[in-house]
Amino acid sequence: MSGKLKVRVDQERCQGHARCKSLAAELFDLDEFGNAHEIGDGAVPAGLEDKAWLAKANCPEIAINVTEE
């Protein structure tokens, strides 16, 4: 992969399972309702790409998008 990855949580789909947070706490945080959101602008730091894909794969609501820039 050449480009940087970005993660984004679809707020319409997120149901607060928080699997992304437990798998990739460096990339996701929870709001006051327990729903996940990406940290900052969603940019995935080097070395955390696998965690981004793992979080996407483990989201039961398919609410996580990973894009390459």
Secondary structure as UniProt FT lines:
FT   STRAND          5..9
FT   TURN            11..13
FT   HELIX           19..23
FT   TURN            25..27
FT   STRAND          28..30
FT   TURN            32..33
FT   STRAND          36..38
FT   TURN            40..41
FT   TURN            46..47
FT   HELIX           49..58
FT   TURN            60..61
FT   STRAND          64..68
//
